[in-house]
Amino acid sequence: MAEPRDATHDAVLAVVRGAPSLDSLLTRSELRHVVREARDWYFATYADGVGHQGTCVVVTAGPPGAGKSSILSTAIADLSTRLVIDADLAKDYLGNWCAKTGRYADLLGTPLPDGGALRPRELSPLLQTVSTEVCNAVRRAALAGRLDVVVEGTMASPAYGDRLLLSLAKSDYDRLHIVSVETDRDTAHERAVERWWQGRKGDPEMGGRLVLPESIDHAYAAGREQSVCRTNARALATAIRAGGTAVEHVTIAEYDDGTLALLDADPPRSVEHRHT
């Protein structure tokens, strides 16, 4: 008998789509408290051994399911000395917090077609706003401390780049390295479901990380297979090179389905590695 992946996925989506987001359940005071606690936990857990050169920030761009996290060790030689600011890690903390405090107790007891119940990591879409606040708090503290960081994100919104440049200007960072990871829409959907399913089978306590299909679709313009994430990443690099920003040097490395396709570095040079 085939594993009931699709039926379980559909059931999880139905449950999560019908539930309120975590931020809507918290008062402003509770939200500030949770964000501070999560920020402090993040530094205590992941900041050991991080460099304090403050000379370069690496930003990832690409739709959910493109494989951004898996490419980082290949794309960034000094990854071990950087603080990776990843909303998925913040969501793990928040999912555990919800389970411990009884938030979403009714949801986490929901039986599913595979015989298990909904698990904390499957609350991820409901934690999006709060996890963003946590990552913003971590990033502000990291940049203020001149830490070497990697900021993971989709860059699906053009405004993301503008906000990032303002943050870098406040802390006198003058270099930016962009890692743009691309895949087609169908592949992104399939990878997201498979990652969730493998996580659900492999981690009985936390479950698999759930991504709503509409979150993936949001990263693609209608009728296009290339994501808006890459378009926005290229536009940010172009804006930096046009001058007028605190960032003076920008490098963009583009990966297509895990393969380096283009390296455009500062000082300006282009090295193509296109494979047939």
PyMOL commands that set and color helices and strands:
alter all, ss='L'
color gray80, all
select helices_A, chain A and resi 5-17+22-25+28-46+68-75+79-81+87-101+105-108+120-144+158-170+185-202+213-217+228-241
alter helices_A, ss='H'
color red, helices_A
select strands_A, chain A and resi 57-61+83-85+149-151+175-182+249-256+259-265+269-272
alter strands_A, ss='S'
color yellow, strands_A
deselect
rebuild
show_as cartoon
